[in-house]
Amino acid sequence: MEKQYTAVLVLEDGTTCYGQAFGAIGTTGGEICFNTGMTGYQEVFTDPSYYGQVLIMNNAHIGNYGVMDADVESDSIKIKGLIGRNLEDLFSRKMAKGSLDEYLKSQNLVAIEGVDTRALVAHIRSKGAMNCIISSEILDAGALKKKLDEVPDMDGLELASIVSTKVPYELGDANSPIKIAVLDYGTKRNILSCMVERGAHVKVFPAKTPVEELKKFNPAGYFISNGPGDPAAMDYAVETLKNILKEEKPIFGICLGHQLLALANDIPTFKMHHGHRGLNHPVKNVVSGRCEITTQNHGFGVDPEAVKKAEHIEITHVNLNDQSIEGIRVKGKQAFSVQYHPEATPGPHDSRYLFDEFIEMVRKDLTRN
C-alpha cells in the first residue's frame, strides 16, 4: 500500500512521534496502553474492555494474516486508535476476507505506523498510563497538544453502560435448567460461548438492569462481565451486585466483574501504573498450587492490602510478576471472580477450567434446591 499521509502521535507528557497514516484519515484520542501479544489482533481490537483507549501493538508486524468475521469479540472495533511498528496491508491467510487497512477504514479507525513501539512501550512502563492523540489531518504538535486537553481522564470514567447491549438477548438451549443471567458491562462473545458450550442458557442484560428484572428470568446463576472504565464510578453496578449476593446463588465475575465483586464486599479498587495487557501473564492458583499462563486486559486492580485484611474474602489467584490480586472468593457464598480472561481469545486455554467450575457449581446448587 502506498503511504500518502504523515501521521503524528502526541502524548500527554509532550512526547511526540511522527509516522505514516494507516486506516482512516482523521484525529482520535484516548488513554494510551499496550498489548504484548503476537497474534489475535482482531479479537483485541473488538474487545469492549478497550473502549476509550489508544492501543500500541508491541509485536513488530500486525495485520499479516488479514481479518475475518469469525475473529471478532463484539459488533465493532472498540479501541479509539491504533499504534504499530509495521501495520501490514498485505496478508497471507486464504480464509481472510480482507486486509487490516480495509478493515480499519470500514470502521473509521485512525492509526499510525512507523513508530518505534518498543521504545514507546518502555516509556509508558516508566512514566505510566496517560492520554494521547493521533492525527493524520492536523500535523502541528502544538495544536494537537491543546486538543488533547479535551480527552477525558480514564480515572473516574464510567464507560460500561456505553458498550453494553441496549436490549436483552438469549443464547443456548432454552430448555436448559442452567440459566445464567449475564450482566453485560462489555462482555466478549467468547465468554458467552464458553458457557453455552457447557450446556448453559444465557440471557444477556443491559448494564443498568435492576435486580428485580434479572430475577424474572429465574436464573440459576449470575455472571458479571468484563468491560471498560473505572469500576469505582459504577455505583449502580455495585448496588446491583450487593443485592444479587443476598440471593445465595452462584456468581462468577471476570475482569471488571472481579473488581465489582470486590467493591460489593467493601474492597476498594485503584488505577494501576500502566496495567496488564497481553497473552503471557503468569498467575498462580494458590488453592491448587498450579500456575497458569493467562490473557489479561485491565488498567484497574483490587487493593491488595484491603483484600488481605478482609476476613470474609479468600485470595485464590495472584500474579507472579507483581503479586497483584488475580482472583478472590467470598467466604460463605458461592461467589468468585478472576482479574484475567479465562476465555482467552486470544491466548492460552490454561484457565478455561474456571467455566467448568462455575457450571458445576450451578449444577450442584440446582440439585440441592
C-alpha positions as CSV (number, residue, x, y, z in Angstrom):
1,M,0.0,0.0,0.0
2,E,1.4,3.4,-1.0
3,K,1.9,5.7,2.0
4,Q,0.4,9.1,1.2
5,Y,-0.1,10.7,4.5
6,T,2.0,11.6,7.5
7,A,0.6,11.0,11.0
8,V,1.5,12.4,14.4
9,L,1.2,11.0,17.9
10,V,1.4,13.3,20.9
11,L,1.4,12.1,24.5
12,E,0.2,14.0,27.5
13,D,3.8,14.5,28.7
14,G,4.7,16.1,25.4
15,T,6.4,13.1,23.8
16,T,5.8,13.4,20.0
17,C,6.3,10.7,17.4
18,Y,5.9,11.0,13.6
19,G,4.9,8.2,11.3
20,Q,2.7,7.2,8.5
21,A,-1.1,7.2,8.4
22,F,-2.9,3.8,8.3
23,G,-6.6,3.1,8.2
24,A,-9.0,6.1,8.3
25,I,-7.7,9.7,8.0
26,G,-8.7,11.8,11.0
27,T,-7.9,12.6,14.6
28,T,-8.6,10.5,17.7
29,G,-7.6,10.4,21.4
30,G,-7.8,8.3,24.5
31,E,-5.6,6.6,27.1
32,I,-2.5,5.0,25.7
33,C,-1.9,1.4,26.6
34,F,0.0,-1.5,25.1
35,N,-0.6,-5.2,24.3
36,T,2.4,-7.6,24.0
37,G,0.5,-10.4,22.1
38,M,2.0,-11.5,18.8
39,T,-1.4,-12.7,17.4
40,G,-5.1,-12.2,17.9
41,Y,-5.1,-8.5,17.0
42,Q,-8.7,-8.5,15.6
43,E,-10.0,-10.1,18.8
44,V,-8.2,-7.4,20.8
45,F,-9.4,-4.5,18.7
46,T,-13.1,-5.7,19.2
47,D,-12.8,-6.3,22.9
48,P,-15.2,-3.8,24.6
49,S,-12.8,-3.6,27.6
50,Y,-10.5,-1.5,25.4
51,Y,-13.2,1.2,24.8
52,G,-11.7,4.7,25.3
53,Q,-8.1,3.5,24.8
54,V,-5.5,4.0,22.1
55,L,-3.6,0.8,21.7
56,I,0.0,0.0,21.0
57,M,0.5,-3.4,19.5
58,N,4.1,-4.2,20.5
59,N,4.7,-7.0,18.0
60,A,6.7,-5.7,15.0
61,H,4.1,-6.9,12.4
62,I,0.4,-6.6,12.8
63,G,-2.1,-7.4,10.1
64,N,-0.1,-10.0,8.2
65,Y,-2.9,-12.6,8.4
66,G,-5.7,-10.3,7.5
67,V,-9.2,-10.1,9.1
68,M,-12.3,-12.3,9.1
69,D,-15.7,-12.2,10.7
70,A,-15.1,-15.2,13.0
71,D,-12.4,-13.4,14.9
72,V,-14.4,-10.5,16.4
73,E,-15.4,-10.3,20.1
74,S,-18.2,-7.7,19.6
75,D,-20.1,-6.0,16.8
76,S,-17.4,-3.4,16.0
77,I,-13.9,-2.2,16.8
78,K,-13.8,-0.8,20.3
79,I,-10.3,0.8,20.6
80,K,-10.1,4.5,19.9
81,G,-6.9,4.4,17.9
82,L,-4.0,2.1,16.9
83,I,-0.2,2.5,17.0
84,G,2.1,0.0,15.3
85,R,5.6,-0.5,14.1
86,N,4.5,-2.2,10.8
87,L,0.8,-2.3,10.1
88,E,0.5,-4.7,7.2
89,D,-1.8,-4.2,4.2
90,L,-0.8,-7.5,2.5
91,F,-1.9,-10.7,4.2
92,S,-1.3,-14.4,3.7
93,R,-4.3,-16.2,5.2
94,K,-6.5,-17.6,2.4
95,M,-9.6,-17.6,4.7
96,A,-9.3,-13.9,5.4
97,K,-11.9,-11.6,3.9
98,G,-9.7,-8.6,3.6
99,S,-6.8,-6.5,4.8
100,L,-6.3,-4.8,8.1
101,D,-6.2,-1.4,6.3
102,E,-9.5,-2.0,4.6
103,Y,-11.0,-3.2,8.0
104,L,-9.8,-0.1,9.9
105,K,-11.1,2.2,7.1
106,S,-14.5,0.5,7.2
107,Q,-14.7,1.1,10.9
108,N,-13.3,4.6,10.6
109,L,-10.4,3.9,12.9
110,V,-7.4,6.2,12.8
111,A,-4.0,4.5,13.1
112,I,-0.3,5.4,12.9
113,E,2.6,3.1,11.9
114,G,6.3,3.5,11.5
115,V,6.6,4.2,15.3
116,D,9.3,2.6,17.5
117,T,6.7,0.8,19.5
118,R,9.2,-0.9,21.8
119,A,10.7,2.4,22.8
120,L,7.2,3.8,23.3
121,V,6.2,0.9,25.5
122,A,9.4,1.3,27.6
123,H,8.4,5.0,28.0
124,I,4.9,4.1,29.2
125,R,6.2,1.4,31.6
126,S,8.4,4.1,33.1
127,K,6.1,7.1,33.1
128,G,2.7,5.3,33.5
129,A,-0.6,5.4,31.7
130,M,-1.5,8.8,30.2
131,N,-3.7,10.2,27.4
132,C,-2.6,10.7,23.9
133,I,-3.8,11.8,20.5
134,I,-3.2,10.6,16.9
135,S,-3.9,12.7,13.8
136,S,-3.3,12.4,10.1
137,E,-5.1,15.6,9.4
138,I,-3.6,18.0,12.0
139,L,0.2,17.8,11.8
140,D,1.1,20.6,14.2
141,A,2.1,19.0,17.5
142,G,1.3,22.2,19.5
143,A,-2.2,22.3,18.1
144,L,-2.7,18.6,18.9
145,K,-1.4,19.1,22.5
146,K,-4.2,21.7,23.0
147,K,-6.8,19.3,21.5
148,L,-5.5,16.6,23.8
149,D,-6.9,18.6,26.8
150,E,-10.4,17.6,25.6
151,V,-9.8,13.9,26.0
152,P,-11.3,12.7,29.3
153,D,-9.2,11.0,32.0
154,M,-9.9,7.3,32.5
155,D,-9.7,7.7,36.2
156,G,-13.3,8.2,37.3
157,L,-14.8,7.5,33.9
158,E,-17.9,5.3,33.6
159,L,-17.9,3.6,30.2
160,A,-19.6,0.2,30.8
161,S,-23.1,1.4,30.1
162,I,-21.9,2.8,26.7
163,V,-20.7,-0.5,25.3
164,S,-23.4,-2.7,27.0
165,T,-26.2,-4.2,25.0
166,K,-29.2,-1.9,24.8
167,V,-31.8,-4.8,24.8
168,P,-31.6,-8.3,26.4
169,Y,-30.9,-11.3,24.2
170,E,-30.5,-15.0,24.8
171,L,-28.1,-17.8,23.7
172,G,-28.0,-21.5,24.2
173,D,-30.6,-24.2,24.8
174,A,-33.8,-22.5,26.1
175,N,-34.8,-25.8,27.8
176,S,-31.6,-26.0,29.9
177,P,-32.0,-25.7,33.6
178,I,-28.6,-24.0,33.8
179,K,-30.0,-20.5,33.3
180,I,-27.3,-17.8,33.6
181,A,-28.1,-14.1,33.9
182,V,-25.3,-12.1,32.4
183,L,-24.8,-8.5,33.4
184,D,-23.2,-7.0,30.3
185,Y,-20.7,-4.3,31.1
186,G,-18.8,-5.1,27.9
187,T,-18.8,-8.9,27.6
188,K,-16.8,-10.7,24.9
189,R,-18.6,-13.1,22.7
190,N,-16.4,-16.0,23.5
191,I,-17.2,-15.7,27.2
192,L,-20.8,-16.4,26.4
193,S,-19.8,-19.2,24.1
194,C,-17.7,-20.8,26.9
195,M,-20.9,-21.0,29.0
196,V,-23.2,-22.1,26.2
197,E,-20.8,-24.9,25.2
198,R,-21.1,-26.2,28.7
199,G,-24.8,-26.5,28.5
200,A,-25.9,-23.1,29.8
201,H,-28.8,-21.0,28.6
202,V,-27.6,-17.4,29.0
203,K,-29.6,-14.2,28.9
204,V,-27.6,-11.1,28.5
205,F,-28.9,-7.9,30.2
206,P,-28.1,-4.2,29.8
207,A,-25.7,-2.8,32.3
208,K,-28.2,-0.9,34.3
209,T,-30.9,-3.6,34.6
210,P,-32.5,-3.6,38.1
211,V,-32.2,-6.8,40.1
212,E,-35.9,-7.2,40.0
213,E,-35.8,-7.5,36.2
214,L,-32.9,-10.1,36.4
215,K,-34.9,-12.2,38.9
216,K,-37.8,-12.5,36.4
217,F,-35.6,-14.7,34.3
218,N,-35.3,-17.0,37.3
219,P,-31.6,-17.6,36.8
220,A,-29.7,-20.4,38.5
221,G,-26.6,-18.3,38.5
222,Y,-25.2,-14.9,37.6
223,F,-22.2,-13.8,35.5
224,I,-20.6,-10.4,36.0
225,S,-18.8,-9.4,32.8
226,N,-15.6,-7.6,31.8
227,G,-15.8,-4.1,30.5
228,P,-14.1,-0.7,30.2
229,G,-13.7,2.3,32.5
230,D,-13.3,2.9,36.2
231,P,-15.2,0.4,38.4
232,A,-15.3,2.9,41.3
233,A,-17.5,5.1,39.0
234,M,-20.2,2.3,38.8
235,D,-22.2,2.7,41.9
236,Y,-25.3,1.3,40.1
237,A,-23.5,-2.0,39.4
238,V,-22.1,-2.3,42.9
239,E,-25.6,-1.9,44.4
240,T,-27.0,-4.5,42.0
241,L,-24.3,-7.0,42.9
242,K,-24.9,-6.4,46.6
243,N,-28.5,-7.4,46.0
244,I,-27.5,-10.4,43.9
245,L,-25.2,-11.6,46.7
246,K,-28.2,-11.8,49.0
247,E,-29.8,-14.5,46.8
248,E,-27.1,-17.1,47.7
249,K,-26.8,-18.2,44.1
250,P,-23.6,-19.0,42.2
251,I,-21.8,-15.8,40.9
252,F,-18.8,-15.7,38.6
253,G,-17.0,-12.4,37.6
254,I,-14.3,-11.7,35.1
255,C,-12.0,-8.6,34.9
256,L,-14.3,-5.7,35.6
257,G,-16.7,-8.2,37.2
258,H,-13.9,-9.2,39.6
259,Q,-13.4,-5.6,40.6
260,L,-17.1,-5.0,41.1
261,L,-17.3,-8.1,43.3
262,A,-14.6,-6.7,45.4
263,L,-16.3,-3.3,45.6
264,A,-19.6,-5.0,46.6
265,N,-17.6,-6.5,49.5
266,D,-16.2,-3.1,50.6
267,I,-12.8,-3.8,49.0
268,P,-11.6,-0.7,47.1
269,T,-10.0,-0.6,43.6
270,F,-7.2,1.5,42.3
271,K,-5.8,2.9,39.0
272,M,-2.7,0.9,38.0
273,H,0.5,2.5,36.9
274,H,0.3,1.0,33.4
275,G,-2.0,-2.0,33.6
276,H,-1.7,-5.6,32.4
277,R,-2.4,-6.4,28.8
278,G,-1.2,-9.4,26.8
279,L,-1.3,-13.2,26.4
280,N,1.5,-14.4,28.6
281,H,0.9,-13.3,32.2
282,P,1.8,-15.9,34.8
283,V,-0.8,-16.4,37.5
284,K,-0.6,-18.8,40.5
285,N,-3.8,-20.6,41.7
286,V,-2.9,-20.5,45.4
287,V,-5.7,-23.1,46.2
288,S,-4.3,-25.8,43.9
289,G,-0.7,-24.6,43.7
290,R,-0.8,-24.7,39.9
291,C,0.4,-21.9,37.6
292,E,-1.4,-20.7,34.5
293,I,-0.4,-18.5,31.6
294,T,-3.2,-16.0,31.2
295,T,-4.7,-13.4,28.9
296,Q,-5.1,-10.0,30.6
297,N,-6.5,-6.6,29.8
298,H,-7.1,-4.3,32.7
299,G,-5.9,-0.9,33.9
300,F,-7.5,-1.0,37.4
301,G,-6.9,-3.5,40.2
302,V,-8.2,-4.7,43.5
303,D,-6.4,-3.2,46.5
304,P,-4.2,-6.0,47.8
305,E,-3.8,-4.8,51.3
306,A,-7.6,-4.4,51.8
307,V,-8.1,-7.9,50.4
308,K,-5.6,-9.4,52.8
309,K,-7.3,-7.7,55.8
310,A,-10.8,-8.8,54.8
311,E,-11.8,-11.8,56.9
312,H,-14.7,-12.7,54.6
313,I,-12.6,-12.8,51.4
314,E,-10.2,-15.6,50.3
315,I,-7.4,-14.8,47.8
316,T,-7.4,-17.6,45.1
317,H,-5.0,-16.3,42.5
318,V,-2.0,-14.0,42.4
319,N,0.1,-12.5,39.6
320,L,3.6,-13.9,39.6
321,N,5.1,-10.8,38.0
322,D,3.9,-8.2,40.6
323,Q,1.9,-10.2,43.2
324,S,-1.3,-8.3,42.3
325,I,-4.6,-9.9,43.2
326,E,-5.9,-12.1,40.3
327,G,-8.7,-14.0,41.9
328,I,-11.0,-13.9,45.0
329,R,-13.7,-16.0,46.6
330,V,-16.3,-14.7,49.0
331,K,-16.3,-17.0,52.1
332,G,-19.7,-18.4,52.9
333,K,-21.0,-17.5,49.4
334,Q,-21.0,-19.2,46.1
335,A,-19.2,-16.2,44.5
336,F,-15.8,-16.0,42.9
337,S,-14.0,-13.9,40.3
338,V,-10.7,-13.6,38.4
339,Q,-9.0,-10.5,37.1
340,Y,-7.7,-12.1,34.0
341,H,-9.6,-13.6,30.9
342,P,-10.1,-17.4,31.1
343,E,-12.0,-17.4,27.8
344,A,-8.6,-16.5,26.2
345,T,-9.5,-15.1,22.8
346,P,-6.7,-14.6,22.0
347,G,-4.4,-16.6,24.3
348,P,-3.7,-19.9,26.0
349,H,-6.5,-22.1,27.3
350,D,-4.9,-22.8,30.7
351,S,-7.7,-21.2,32.7
352,R,-10.9,-22.4,31.0
353,Y,-11.4,-24.8,33.9
354,L,-13.0,-21.8,35.7
355,F,-16.0,-22.1,33.4
356,D,-16.2,-25.8,34.3
357,E,-16.1,-24.9,38.0
358,F,-18.8,-22.3,37.6
359,I,-21.2,-24.5,35.6
360,E,-20.6,-27.4,38.1
361,M,-21.3,-25.0,41.0
362,V,-24.7,-24.1,39.3
363,R,-25.5,-27.8,38.7
364,K,-24.9,-28.7,42.3
365,D,-26.9,-25.8,43.6
366,L,-29.8,-26.9,41.4
367,T,-29.6,-30.4,42.8
368,R,-29.7,-29.1,46.4
369,N,-32.7,-26.9,45.6
